[in-house]
Amino acid sequence: MKFDEFVNRVGERAGISDRTEAERTAIAVVQELCDRITGDEAWDLLAQLPAQFKEAVIISPAALPLGAEEFVERAARELEVPPEEARTRVRAVFTTLREAVTWGE
C-alpha cells in the first residue's frame, strides 16, 4: 500500500478531513506501536510499510510495556486530542495496518 493511500484510509476511517492531520495521526500511532514492540518486531513491521514511516519512526531496541488504555492516552497526548478521539484514530490506523501488512506480522 502506498503512503498516500494509507493516510487517506486513516483519514476516512477516523473522520479527519485535513490530510496533514491524518498523516500526523498515522505516523504518531505507528510510532506508539513501535515503542510497544521490540526493535526487531518494529523493523519487521516497518519493512512492510511505505518508506515515509521508516523515515519518521524511531526504533528502540526494547519494548515499552503498555496496556491498551495507556497506549491510547499516549496517542492522545501526542496528537493533542481527547482520549475518545485518540481511540477512534488508533482504531483507524490499526485497521489500515491490517490491510497493509501481511497476516503473520
C-alpha positions, 0 to 999 in steps of 0.5 A: 500500500502506498503512503498516500493511500494509507493516510487517506484510509486513516483519514476516512476511517477516523473522520479527519478531513485535513490530510496533514492531520491524518498523516500526523495521526498515522505516523504518531500511532505507528510510532506508539506501536513501535515503542510497544514492540521490540526493535526487531518486531518494529523493523519487521513491521516497518519493512512492510510499510511505505518508506515515509514511516521508516523515515519518521519512526524511531526504533528502540531496541526494547519494548515499552510495556503498555496496556491498551488504555495507556497506549491510547492516552499516549496517542492522545497526548501526542496528537493533542486530542481527547482520549475518545478521539485518540481511540477512534484514530488508533482504531483507524490506523490499526485497521489500515495496518491490517490491510497493509501488512501481511497476516503473520506480522 
